[in-house]
Amino acid sequence: MISTFIKKSLSITSFVFFVACTNSEKQEKLIKEPHTIEELGELLFNDPILSRENQVSCASCHKPEFAFADNVPFSFGVDSAKGGRNTPSVMNQGARNFFFHDGRAETLEEQASGPMENPIEMDIPLTIIVRKLNQHEQYKNFFVKLFGKPADKQNVVEAISAFERTLETSDSPFDNYMSEKDTTQFTASAKRGQILFNEKGKCFDCHFGPDFTGDEFKNIGLFNGKELNDSGRYLISRNPKDIGNFKVPGLRNVSVTKPYMHNGMFKSLKEVIDYYNEPDKVISNSVNRDTSMLKPLNLTMQEKQDIEAFLLSLTDNRFKK
């Protein structure tokens, strides 16, 4: 009788302890305290609290191992909703003037809020995010300590964009060759590729500057009004000249951000280079394609390999396998 009573007591005690622990975990998990706004932004970037029902985080699509891009043509948001465009990298964005493939955001702060409120991405109003963060004891304290006040719409996106501004890279074989820090990593093929990139390949016409983009919008022939029916910048500007135009992306770390283009249609850099070499072989009925791409480049196999070697040299050493 006593033995049975003890067993029941232990069983009840264990159950209560389990329930208490489970409820505690549901309430809050211990988070490492951030000491800067950038560190707070990193926490938020990786926390699904910024989505409906805590399903996905920014890092679900912007994966660090892929230079904060994704490795699939289209990422998946809440309830496994499929996105409409390829996820771009958020690295090296500090000097950009436009964000998203169509340039609909003009600041990193505006960009940060976009996916949260997008119904096929994180699907949650920013006002609800603010409420969730202020109901979370640890986050509430973090915001008060770092901003001097609880979370609000402005400081939430300010923290995330502050973190994104830390994601700059400048330790690639190309960088180290140019600075003469280490000239051994930049191969003979990459050197030839750099010349081809600037001259015969005409890549430099659009991909120039420290991050290899002029922040322009170009139609490279990936619109035909049929199966390729994303009109890009036109959806924002409503200027017919912008039909099929998309933002020229930077090329840093491009070797780890495949697949490529706004629709992820090219699986490798080789496919990209082959397309630019002879666009009509891939899409013969493109509409409004840029005049710089009306004729084939007539690159040899070796030249294409050299351009690829140069593009590979733009990869930061942190991604070295």
Buried (B, 14 or more C-beta within 10 A) or exposed (E): EEEEEEEEEEEEEEEEEEEEEEEEEEEEEEEEEBEEBBBBBBBBBBBBBBBBEEBBBBBBBBBBEBBBBBBBBBBBBBEEBEBEBBBBBBBBBEEBEBBBBBBBBEBBBBBBBBBBBBEBBBBBEBEEBBEBBBEBEBBBEBBEEBBEEBBBBEBBBBBBBBBBBEBBBBBBBBBBBEEEEEEEBBBEBBBBBBBBBBEBBBBBBBBBEEBBBBBBBBBBBBBBEEEBEBBBBBEBBEEEEBBBBBBBBBBBBBBBBBBBBBBBBBEEBEBBBBBBBBBBEBBEEBBBBBEEBEEEBEBEEEBBBBBBBBBBBBBBEEBEE
